[in-house]
Amino acid sequence: MKFSKWQGLGNDFVFVDADAETGIDFHAIASRVCDRHFGIGADGLVTLRRLGGVRFEMRIINSDGSEAEMCGNATRCMARYIYSRGLAAGTRFELDTRAGVIRPELYGDQVRVDMGEPVWSAVPETVVCCGRKFQGLRVSMGNPHFVIPVEDMAAVPLSEWGPQIEVHEFFPQKTNVEFVQTLNRDTLRMRVWERGCGVTLACGTGSCAAAVAGVLAGRSDRKAAVRLDGGTLFIEWSQADRHVYMSGDAREVFTGDYEVC
């Protein structure tokens, strides 16, 4: 199976052209492919199919074999993959995901993505676990997020709290978990426990959710830089069309062949 390894701020993926690699059960092999000791190593396995013109189908399979509705970092990487392979004309593409059609566009070495309109809970909600109460806001960017504001990111034991909140009974479909510290009105610090992956260096949809939650709580402006373990994403929640726009880079790491057995 031919593949290409990509990363967006350290959130890394194995890309496979599903039109060329037929007869493979990608869900069945995802955990082996993503294993960092016995496989290629990645947060997820992402497949691409051509739908005609500038439109493509993208599917994201997490490292545990579950399927995600959307992934912002993978979307940016996929746009640059399509462009670098000459799979469609121009610099603006349409990606058919389980969360709907997402539209990334290349601007030099950056990729800007129209992430669509967010959906959020009316008021903050409280989850009790890990011997404490977590108050956060549920925000959907096509996939679920629970955004928890904190005063000191260094005091957050992410690997302890994240997995327990992810599978809490409050979230029947599980959830991504974001801890967010407001540094100032246009800068947020975020760490994430991703549903189906664990701790990752960055999360695009999570950054969008964090920015939306910040605006709703009056803690941040509609344009904000979100600092992640792997780098910085730039998020704008447009007042004009209510869409969230995410900008950041995307890099190809290497290509190769993986033996499917």
C-alpha positions in Angstrom: 0.0 0.0 0.0 1.5 3.3 -1.1 1.2 6.1 1.5 2.3 9.6 2.2 3.0 10.8 5.8 1.9 14.4 6.6 1.8 16.6 9.7 0.0 19.8 10.7 1.7 21.3 13.8 2.8 17.8 14.9 -0.7 16.3 14.5 0.3 13.6 12.0 -1.5 11.4 9.5 -0.9 8.6 7.0 -2.6 9.5 3.7 -3.7 6.8 1.3 -5.2 7.2 -2.2 -8.2 4.9 -1.8 -8.9 5.0 -5.6 -5.5 3.4 -6.2 -5.4 1.1 -3.2 -8.5 -1.0 -3.6 -9.7 -4.0 -1.6 -8.2 -2.8 1.7 -10.2 -2.6 4.9 -8.7 0.7 6.2 -10.6 0.5 9.5 -9.1 -2.9 10.2 -5.5 -1.9 9.6 -5.6 1.7 11.0 -4.3 0.8 14.5 -1.4 -1.2 13.1 -0.5 1.5 10.5 -0.6 4.2 13.2 1.4 2.3 15.8 4.6 4.3 16.5 6.7 1.2 17.2 5.4 -1.5 14.8 3.8 0.6 12.1 4.3 3.9 10.3 3.2 6.0 13.3 0.5 8.6 13.2 -2.5 10.0 15.0 -4.8 8.8 12.2 -5.2 7.1 8.8 -6.8 9.3 6.2 -8.2 8.2 2.8 -9.0 10.2 -0.3 -11.3 9.4 -3.2 -12.0 11.6 -6.2 -15.6 12.8 -6.8 -14.8 14.9 -9.8 -13.4 18.4 -10.4 -12.2 20.0 -7.2 -14.3 17.8 -5.0 -13.0 14.8 -3.0 -14.1 12.4 -0.3 -12.0 12.4 2.8 -12.4 9.9 5.6 -10.4 10.1 8.9 -9.8 6.9 10.9 -8.3 7.4 14.3 -5.4 5.4 15.7 -7.8 3.2 17.6 -9.7 2.3 14.5 -12.8 4.5 15.2 -13.8 7.1 12.5 -13.9 10.8 13.2 -16.4 13.1 11.5 -13.8 15.8 10.8 -10.2 16.8 11.5 -9.0 20.4 10.8 -5.3 19.6 10.7 -5.9 16.7 8.3 -8.0 19.0 6.1 -5.1 21.5 5.7 -2.7 18.6 4.9 -5.1 17.1 2.4 -5.5 20.4 0.6 -1.7 20.6 0.1 -1.6 16.9 -0.8 -4.2 17.5 -3.6 -2.3 20.5 -4.8 1.2 18.9 -4.8 -0.1 15.9 -6.7 -1.9 18.0 -9.3 -5.2 16.1 -8.6 -7.3 19.2 -9.2 -6.9 22.7 -10.8 -6.5 25.8 -8.6 -5.9 26.3 -4.9 -9.4 25.9 -3.5 -10.9 22.4 -3.0 -14.0 20.8 -1.5 -13.7 17.9 0.9 -16.7 15.7 1.5 -16.4 14.6 5.2 -18.8 13.0 7.6 -19.3 16.5 9.0 -20.3 17.9 5.6 -18.4 19.7 2.9 -15.3 21.5 4.1 -13.5 24.1 1.9 -9.7 24.6 2.3 -7.8 27.1 0.2 -4.0 27.6 -0.2 -2.3 30.9 0.5 1.4 30.6 0.0 2.7 28.2 2.7 -0.5 28.5 4.7 -3.8 26.8 4.3 -7.1 28.6 5.3 -10.1 26.4 5.9 -13.7 27.4 6.0 -14.8 25.2 8.9 -18.5 26.1 8.7 -20.8 27.2 11.5 -20.3 26.0 15.1 -23.0 24.6 17.3 -22.8 25.1 21.1 -24.7 24.4 24.3 -26.6 27.3 25.6 -24.9 27.4 29.0 -21.7 25.9 30.5 -22.2 22.3 31.8 -20.6 20.5 34.7 -19.0 17.0 34.5 -18.0 15.3 37.7 -15.1 12.8 37.5 -11.5 12.4 38.6 -12.7 13.5 42.1 -13.5 17.0 40.9 -16.0 19.1 38.9 -15.2 20.3 35.4 -17.2 23.2 34.0 -17.0 23.6 30.3 -18.9 24.4 27.1 -19.9 21.8 24.6 -19.1 23.0 21.0 -19.5 21.0 17.8 -17.4 21.7 14.7 -19.0 18.7 13.1 -17.4 16.6 15.8 -17.9 17.0 19.6 -15.7 19.1 21.9 -15.9 19.9 25.6 -13.9 23.1 26.2 -12.7 23.7 29.8 -11.2 27.0 30.8 -8.3 26.8 33.2 -6.1 29.4 35.0 -2.8 27.5 34.8 -2.2 25.0 31.9 0.9 23.7 33.7 -1.3 22.4 36.5 -3.4 20.2 34.1 -2.6 16.5 34.2 -3.9 16.0 30.7 -3.2 12.2 30.4 -5.1 11.6 33.7 -8.1 13.8 33.2 -8.5 13.6 29.4 -9.3 9.9 29.0 -11.8 9.9 31.9 -13.7 12.9 30.6 -13.7 11.5 27.0 -15.7 8.5 28.0 -17.9 10.1 30.7 -21.5 9.1 30.6 -22.4 12.7 29.9 -21.0 12.1 26.4 -22.7 9.1 24.8 -20.6 9.4 21.6 -17.5 10.3 23.6 -15.9 13.7 23.2 -12.7 15.6 22.4 -11.4 17.4 25.5 -9.8 20.8 25.4 -8.2 22.7 28.3 -7.8 26.4 27.5 -6.0 29.2 29.2 -6.7 32.7 28.1 -3.3 34.6 27.8 -5.0 37.8 26.5 -8.0 38.6 24.3 -6.3 37.5 21.1 -4.1 34.6 22.4 -5.2 31.3 23.8 -3.1 28.4 25.1 -4.7 25.0 24.5 -3.9 21.4 25.2 -6.1 18.6 23.9 -7.1 15.0 24.5 -8.5 13.8 21.2 -11.3 11.2 21.1 -9.9 8.0 19.7 -6.2 9.2 19.7 -5.2 10.5 23.1 -2.8 13.4 23.6 -1.9 15.1 20.3 0.3 18.0 19.6 -2.5 20.0 17.9 -6.2 19.8 17.0 -7.7 22.0 14.4 -11.4 21.5 15.2 -10.5 21.8 18.9 -8.8 25.1 18.3 -11.9 26.4 16.5 -14.1 25.1 19.4 -11.8 26.8 22.0 -12.0 30.1 20.1 -15.8 29.9 19.9 -16.0 29.1 23.6 -13.8 32.1 24.4 -15.9 34.5 22.4 -19.1 33.2 24.0 -17.7 33.6 27.5 -16.4 37.1 26.7 -12.8 36.0 27.3 -11.4 36.5 23.8 -11.9 38.3 20.5 -13.3 36.9 17.3 -9.7 36.6 15.9 -7.3 34.7 18.1 -4.0 32.8 17.9 -4.3 29.4 19.6 -1.0 28.2 20.9 -0.7 24.4 20.9 2.1 22.0 21.9 3.0 21.7 18.2 2.7 25.3 17.1 0.1 28.0 16.5 -3.2 28.1 14.6 -5.0 31.3 13.7 -8.8 31.3 14.2 -11.4 33.7 13.1 -15.1 33.4 14.0 -16.6 35.7 11.4 -19.4 37.9 12.5 -20.6 38.3 8.9 -21.4 34.7 8.0 -21.0 33.0 11.4 -18.4 30.6 9.9 -15.2 29.7 11.7 -12.0 30.1 9.6 -8.7 28.3 10.5 -5.3 29.1 9.1 -2.0 27.2 9.6 0.7 25.3 7.7 0.9 21.7 6.6 3.9 19.6 5.7 4.7 16.3 3.9 7.1 14.2 5.9 7.9 11.2 3.7 6.3 8.6 1.3 6.7 4.9 1.2 5.1 1.4 0.9 3.4 -0.4 3.7 2.9 -4.2 3.5 -0.7 -5.0 4.2 -0.9 -8.6 5.5 
